[in-house]
Amino acid sequence: MAVAEQIPPPQVKETKPHRNGRWAGFLHVLDVRMKEMRREPEVIFWVFGFPILLALGLGIAFRNKPADRASVVIVAQSGATNAVTALQGSTQRSPIRAEVLEESEALRGFRLGKYDLVIREKADGGYEYRYDPARPESVLARALADDALQTAAGRTNPLNTSVVTSSEPGSRYIDFLIPGLLGMNLMNAAMWGIGFALVDMRQRKLLKRFVATPMRRSDFLLALLSSRLVLMLIEISLLLGFGVLAFHMRVLGSLWTILLIGSIGAISFGGLGLLTACRAQKIESASGLMNLVMMPMWIFSGVFFSAERFPAVVQPIIRALPLTALNDALRATILEGSSLVAQSGRIFVMAAWGVISFALALRWFRWR
């Protein structure tokens, strides 16, 4: 009796969709993603509500207001009263708040940051300034106090100068902040929204079921990526609209240019989100990887302060980061009215990150 041939078990492999339903899988996954977000109010808050609250808080904290008065303490001596009179008499020109204390109390208050400057009268009638060069408010207090005391002593300025103050929209901190918050929110929403969803489906064994469906990996990943574009339109509209209504922010550039730059940025960070989560098995692993990717950009890419503050030797690396390119392109378009062509270099940086990360994610992605 002949030994029956062993039939190897069938191998599961991806099947290509029927020609008539080429985008059916993509559209179904995209529709499901939209429904999931609509049914999760906490997602709506973190994507749309939190950036507005952050902009409101920082905008109020750094709103236009009179300059803070320099806090000066004078060591109690015979000439302390004259120094106080000279300093307080210059309040209209140099905002200074002066007090007279014993030396030990004055030095203690300065050490604890209560006072910006300590003034002591010298034997020859001059003054000794104790200040901290690492504290900008201390440096400013020294300059203001010295100018007030020198003027009270009879000093005259050799040049006739005038001062013109300006607080026009576009030069305020809130105008710098809104585009940075917009770029940061696009990065956070794209990476967390896609990476977390991908790992969550892998943990719940949902990805295994897609193997038996007539859907390609590229369609599945592209649907996750496209879901962020829909939300991106709402994010930009809400945050920019809030800046215009609440802080009278001027948007000089074309809205279509802003939306296109935001779309490219969302795709770029969506690709990074796919790449960081394409092999992660647990939420904790994906969270660590995404924080590792995003943390340098939070610090170096000019969200809350200009990236020019960092040394020149690291500027080429900072300029190569996708969030730096996105923030700079948004600020140039919103605040300066720059054209899309003028941002071609920054757009290329974002597009390169998006294409390369999506290609690597597509190559390394596994259903299981």
C-alpha positions in Angstrom: 0.0 0.0 0.0 1.5 3.3 -1.1 2.2 5.9 1.5 -0.1 8.8 0.9 1.7 12.0 0.1 1.6 14.6 2.8 -0.2 17.7 1.6 1.5 20.9 3.0 -0.8 23.2 4.9 -2.0 26.2 2.9 0.1 29.4 3.4 -1.7 32.5 4.2 -0.7 35.4 2.1 -2.1 38.7 1.2 -4.7 38.7 -1.6 -5.1 41.6 -3.9 -8.5 43.2 -4.1 -10.7 42.8 -7.1 -10.2 45.3 -9.8 -13.7 46.8 -9.3 -13.1 47.3 -5.6 -9.6 48.6 -5.6 -10.2 51.3 -3.0 -12.9 49.5 -1.1 -10.7 48.4 1.8 -9.0 51.9 2.0 -12.4 53.6 2.2 -13.8 51.2 4.8 -10.8 51.6 7.1 -10.9 55.4 6.7 -14.7 55.4 7.5 -14.1 53.3 10.6 -11.3 55.6 11.8 -13.6 58.6 11.5 -16.4 56.9 13.4 -14.0 55.8 16.2 -12.7 59.4 16.7 -16.3 60.7 16.8 -17.2 58.3 19.5 -14.3 59.1 21.8 -14.8 62.6 23.3 -11.4 62.5 25.0 -9.8 62.4 21.5 -11.8 65.4 20.4 -10.6 67.3 23.5 -6.9 66.5 23.1 -6.9 67.1 19.4 -9.0 70.3 19.2 -9.6 71.6 22.8 -6.2 71.3 24.4 -4.3 73.4 21.8 -6.8 76.2 22.2 -6.6 76.2 26.0 -2.8 76.2 25.8 -2.9 79.1 23.4 -5.3 80.9 25.7 -3.2 80.4 28.8 0.1 81.4 27.2 -1.5 84.3 25.4 -2.9 85.7 28.7 0.4 85.1 30.4 2.4 87.0 27.7 -0.3 89.5 26.8 0.6 93.1 26.2 1.0 94.8 29.5 3.2 97.5 31.1 6.8 96.4 31.8 7.4 94.8 35.2 9.0 97.2 37.7 12.6 96.4 38.6 12.9 95.5 42.3 15.9 97.2 43.9 17.0 97.1 47.6 19.3 99.7 49.1 21.5 98.9 52.1 20.5 101.2 55.0 23.2 103.9 55.3 23.4 107.6 55.6 22.7 108.3 51.9 20.1 105.7 51.4 17.2 108.2 51.4 18.7 110.2 48.6 19.2 107.1 46.5 15.5 106.1 47.0 14.3 109.6 46.1 16.4 109.5 42.9 15.2 106.1 41.9 11.5 106.6 42.6 11.6 110.0 41.0 12.5 108.3 37.7 9.5 106.0 37.7 7.9 107.6 34.6 11.0 106.9 32.6 12.5 103.8 34.4 10.0 101.7 36.3 11.9 101.0 39.6 10.6 99.9 43.0 13.1 100.7 45.7 13.3 99.7 49.4 15.7 100.3 52.2 16.8 97.3 54.4 19.6 96.3 56.6 22.5 94.6 54.8 21.8 91.1 55.9 18.1 91.3 55.0 19.0 92.9 51.6 21.5 90.2 50.7 19.1 87.4 51.8 16.3 88.8 49.7 18.6 89.1 46.7 19.8 85.5 47.2 16.2 84.2 47.2 15.3 86.2 44.1 13.0 88.7 45.9 15.2 91.6 44.7 16.9 92.1 41.4 19.6 94.5 42.5 21.4 95.5 45.8 22.8 99.0 46.0 25.3 100.1 48.6 26.8 103.6 48.9 30.6 103.8 48.8 32.8 106.0 51.0 33.6 108.4 48.0 29.9 109.1 47.4 29.5 106.6 44.6 27.4 103.4 44.5 28.2 99.7 44.4 25.9 97.4 42.5 25.4 93.8 43.4 23.6 91.9 40.6 23.5 88.5 38.9 24.7 88.5 35.3 22.8 85.3 34.6 19.5 86.8 35.4 18.2 89.2 32.7 16.0 91.1 35.1 19.0 91.7 37.3 21.0 93.1 34.4 18.1 95.3 33.4 17.7 96.6 37.0 21.4 97.5 37.2 21.1 99.5 33.9 17.9 101.3 35.0 19.2 102.1 38.5 22.5 103.4 37.2 20.8 105.6 34.6 18.5 107.0 37.2 21.2 107.7 39.8 23.6 109.2 37.2 20.8 111.5 35.9 19.9 112.6 39.4 23.6 113.5 40.0 23.5 115.9 37.0 24.6 113.7 34.1 23.4 114.9 30.7 23.2 112.9 27.5 25.3 114.1 24.7 22.8 112.9 22.0 19.2 114.0 21.6 17.2 110.7 21.2 13.5 109.9 21.1 11.6 106.7 21.8 8.7 105.2 19.7 6.8 102.2 21.2 5.2 99.6 18.9 2.9 96.7 19.8 1.6 95.9 16.3 0.1 92.4 15.6 2.8 90.2 14.1 5.5 91.3 16.5 4.0 89.9 19.7 4.8 86.7 21.4 1.3 85.3 20.8 1.9 85.8 17.0 5.0 83.7 17.3 3.4 81.1 19.5 0.2 80.2 17.4 2.1 78.8 14.4 4.4 76.9 16.7 1.5 75.4 18.6 -0.2 74.5 15.3 2.9 72.6 14.1 3.4 70.9 17.5 -0.3 69.8 17.5 -0.1 68.4 14.0 2.9 66.4 15.0 1.4 65.1 18.2 -2.0 64.3 16.7 -0.5 62.5 13.7 2.1 60.4 15.6 -0.1 59.6 18.6 -3.3 59.1 16.6 -1.7 56.7 14.1 0.9 55.0 16.3 -1.5 54.4 19.2 -4.3 53.1 16.9 -2.0 50.7 15.2 -0.6 49.2 18.3 -4.0 49.1 19.9 -5.4 47.1 17.0 -2.4 44.7 17.2 -2.9 44.1 20.9 -6.6 43.4 20.3 -5.7 40.9 17.6 -7.6 43.0 15.0 -4.7 43.1 12.6 -4.7 39.3 12.1 -8.2 39.5 10.7 -7.1 41.9 8.0 -4.8 39.2 6.6 -7.8 37.3 5.3 -9.4 40.3 3.7 -8.8 41.5 0.1 -6.8 44.5 1.2 -3.2 45.5 0.7 -0.9 46.7 3.4 -0.4 49.9 1.5 -4.2 50.6 1.5 -4.5 49.9 5.2 -1.5 52.2 6.2 -2.6 54.9 3.7 -6.1 54.9 5.3 -4.6 55.5 8.7 -2.5 58.3 7.3 -5.4 59.9 5.4 -7.5 60.0 8.6 -5.2 62.6 9.9 -5.7 64.9 6.9 -9.4 65.2 7.6 -8.7 66.2 11.2 -5.9 68.5 10.1 -8.3 70.8 8.2 -10.3 71.2 11.4 -7.3 71.8 13.6 -5.9 74.6 11.5 -9.2 76.3 11.1 -10.0 76.2 14.8 -6.5 77.3 16.1 -6.1 80.1 13.5 -9.6 81.3 14.0 -9.1 81.4 17.7 -5.9 83.4 17.3 -7.7 85.9 15.0 -10.8 86.3 17.3 -9.2 86.2 20.7 -5.8 88.0 20.1 -6.5 89.9 16.8 -3.8 87.9 15.0 -3.1 88.8 11.4 -3.0 86.1 8.8 -1.1 87.6 5.8 -0.7 84.4 3.8 -3.1 82.5 1.6 -5.3 80.1 3.5 -4.8 77.4 0.8 -1.1 77.7 1.2 -1.4 77.2 4.9 -3.6 74.2 4.4 -1.3 72.7 1.9 1.7 73.2 4.2 -0.2 71.7 7.1 -1.2 68.7 4.9 2.4 68.0 4.0 3.3 68.3 7.6 0.5 65.9 8.8 1.6 63.3 6.1 5.2 63.7 7.2 4.5 63.0 10.9 1.9 60.4 10.0 4.6 58.5 8.2 6.8 58.8 11.3 4.0 57.5 13.5 3.6 54.5 11.2 7.3 53.8 11.3 7.6 54.0 15.1 4.6 51.7 15.6 4.9 49.3 12.7 6.6 46.6 14.8 5.7 47.6 18.4 3.7 45.0 20.3 2.7 47.0 23.3 1.5 50.5 24.0 4.4 51.1 26.4 6.9 50.3 23.6 5.2 52.5 21.1 4.9 55.4 23.7 8.7 55.2 24.4 9.6 55.2 20.7 7.3 58.1 19.9 8.6 60.2 22.9 12.1 59.4 21.7 11.3 60.8 18.3 9.2 63.8 19.4 11.2 65.0 22.4 14.1 66.5 20.4 11.7 68.4 18.2 9.7 69.8 21.1 13.0 71.3 22.4 14.9 72.3 19.3 12.3 73.0 16.6 11.2 76.5 17.9 7.7 75.8 19.3 7.8 78.2 22.3 11.0 80.1 21.5 13.2 80.6 18.4 15.5 77.8 17.3 18.1 80.5 16.7 19.0 80.5 20.4 20.9 77.2 20.0 24.6 77.2 18.9 25.4 77.6 15.2 27.1 74.2 15.1 23.8 72.4 15.6 21.7 74.6 13.3 22.0 72.3 10.3 20.7 69.4 12.3 17.8 71.5 13.7 16.9 72.8 10.2 16.7 69.2 9.0 14.0 68.3 11.5 10.5 68.1 10.1 8.9 70.1 12.9 11.4 72.9 12.4 10.6 73.0 8.6 6.9 73.0 9.4 7.0 75.8 12.1 9.2 78.0 9.9 7.0 77.5 6.9 3.8 78.3 8.9 5.3 81.4 10.4 6.6 82.7 7.1 3.3 82.2 5.5 1.0 83.3 8.3 3.1 86.3 9.6 4.9 87.4 6.5 2.6 86.3 3.6 5.3 84.2 2.0 4.3 82.3 -1.1 4.3 78.5 -1.5 7.3 78.6 -3.9 9.4 80.5 -1.3 8.8 77.5 1.1 9.9 74.9 -1.4 13.1 73.9 0.6 11.1 73.4 3.8 8.4 71.5 2.0 11.0 69.2 0.5 12.4 68.5 4.0 8.9 67.5 5.2 8.1 65.5 2.1 11.3 63.6 2.3 10.6 62.6 5.9 7.1 61.5 5.0 8.0 59.5 1.9 11.0 57.7 3.5 9.2 56.9 6.7 6.1 55.6 4.9 8.3 53.4 2.6 10.2 52.0 5.6 6.9 51.4 7.5 5.4 49.6 4.5 8.5 47.4 4.2 8.8 46.5 8.0 5.1 46.4 8.8 3.7 43.0 10.0 0.1 42.1 10.7 1.0 39.9 13.6 
